[in-house]
């Protein structure tokens, strides 16, 4: 399983990095047969968000370390480095740019973007 993470360099400029989730065959829900499971991540809360069609955000820092799961629509993120990525249904976007210059995001494709955001 792969996700994109938005990190910050030593000067506070955000940039993307692709990472894979390490999975291990485990008994997770007995008596069900084992399946592949990641490490456990502690989370504080989660929220659902809808960005209206055509919504454009100003550059901002991530309010917390958080993982966005795109439920529908096209969620565009521009890192401080200038790189732009589009995320669609099923994509995972992990944001850790909490102190630097941040990123800009928008709802593309003429439809709203629905997200579930888990904060750490």
C-alpha positions as CSV (number, residue, x, y, z in Angstrom):
1,X,0.0,0.0,0.0
2,X,1.4,3.4,-1.0
3,X,0.8,6.9,0.2
4,X,2.3,10.4,-0.5
5,X,3.7,12.3,2.5
6,X,4.2,16.1,2.5
7,X,7.4,16.8,4.5
8,X,9.4,20.0,5.2
9,X,13.1,20.5,4.5
10,X,15.5,22.4,6.9
11,X,14.3,25.7,5.5
12,X,10.6,24.9,6.1
13,X,9.7,24.3,2.4
14,X,7.3,21.4,1.9
15,X,8.0,18.6,-0.5
16,X,6.4,15.3,-1.5
17,X,7.8,11.9,-0.8
18,X,6.2,8.5,-1.7
19,X,6.2,5.8,0.9
20,X,5.0,2.2,1.2
21,X,3.2,1.0,4.3
22,X,5.0,-2.1,5.7
23,X,2.5,-4.9,6.2
24,X,2.9,-8.1,8.2
25,X,0.8,-11.2,8.1
26,X,-1.0,-11.2,11.5
27,X,-4.0,-12.6,13.3
28,X,-5.9,-9.4,13.7
29,X,-9.6,-10.4,14.1
30,X,-9.8,-13.9,15.4
31,X,-11.2,-16.3,14.5
32,X,-10.8,-14.8,11.0
33,X,-7.8,-16.1,9.1
34,X,-4.6,-13.9,9.3
35,X,-4.2,-11.0,6.8
36,X,-1.7,-8.3,6.2
37,X,-1.7,-5.5,8.8
38,X,0.5,-2.4,9.4
39,X,1.9,-1.1,12.6
40,X,-0.6,0.7,14.9
41,X,-0.6,4.5,14.7
42,X,-2.1,6.5,17.6
43,X,-4.7,8.9,16.4
44,X,-6.4,11.7,18.4
45,X,-9.5,12.3,16.3
46,X,-10.9,12.4,12.8
47,X,-13.2,14.7,10.8
48,X,-15.1,14.6,7.5
49,X,-14.6,17.5,5.1
50,X,-16.3,18.6,1.9
51,X,-14.6,21.2,-0.3
52,X,-17.1,22.8,-2.7
53,X,-16.5,22.4,-6.5
54,X,-13.9,25.0,-7.5
55,X,-12.7,25.7,-4.0
56,X,-9.2,27.1,-3.9
57,X,-7.3,27.4,-0.6
58,X,-4.7,30.0,0.3
59,X,-1.2,28.6,1.2
60,X,-1.3,27.3,4.7
61,X,0.4,24.8,7.1
62,X,-1.2,21.6,8.0
63,X,-3.1,22.3,11.3
64,X,-1.8,19.0,12.7
65,X,0.1,15.9,11.6
66,X,-2.7,14.3,9.7
67,X,-3.7,11.7,7.1
68,X,-6.4,12.5,4.5
69,X,-8.3,9.8,2.8
70,X,-9.9,11.0,-0.4
71,X,-13.5,9.7,-0.6
72,X,-14.5,11.4,-3.9
73,X,-13.5,14.2,-6.2
74,X,-10.0,15.4,-7.2
75,X,-8.0,16.9,-4.4
76,X,-5.0,19.0,-5.7
77,X,-2.1,19.8,-3.4
78,X,0.8,22.1,-4.3
79,X,3.9,21.7,-2.1
80,X,6.1,24.7,-1.2
81,X,8.6,23.2,-3.7
82,X,6.2,23.9,-6.5
83,X,5.3,20.2,-7.2
84,X,1.6,19.6,-7.7
85,X,-0.2,16.3,-7.1
86,X,-3.8,15.2,-7.7
87,X,-5.4,12.7,-5.3
88,X,-8.6,10.9,-6.1
89,X,-10.9,8.4,-4.4
90,X,-9.0,5.9,-2.4
91,X,-5.7,7.9,-2.3
92,X,-4.0,8.6,1.0
93,X,-2.3,12.0,1.6
94,X,-0.2,12.4,4.8
95,X,0.6,15.9,5.8
96,X,3.5,16.8,8.2
97,X,4.1,20.4,7.1
98,X,3.1,21.9,10.4
99,X,5.9,24.6,10.9
100,X,7.1,25.8,7.5
101,X,5.7,27.6,4.6
102,X,3.0,25.0,4.0
103,X,1.1,24.1,0.9
104,X,-2.0,25.1,-1.2
105,X,-4.9,22.8,-1.9
106,X,-8.0,22.9,-4.1
107,X,-11.0,21.0,-5.4
108,X,-10.5,20.3,-9.1
109,X,-12.6,18.8,-11.9
110,X,-15.8,20.7,-11.3
111,X,-17.0,18.5,-8.4
112,X,-16.8,18.7,-4.6
113,X,-14.0,16.8,-2.8
114,X,-15.0,14.6,0.2
115,X,-12.2,13.8,2.6
116,X,-11.9,11.9,5.9
117,X,-9.0,13.4,7.8
118,X,-7.4,11.5,10.8
119,X,-5.3,13.7,13.1
120,X,-2.3,12.4,15.1
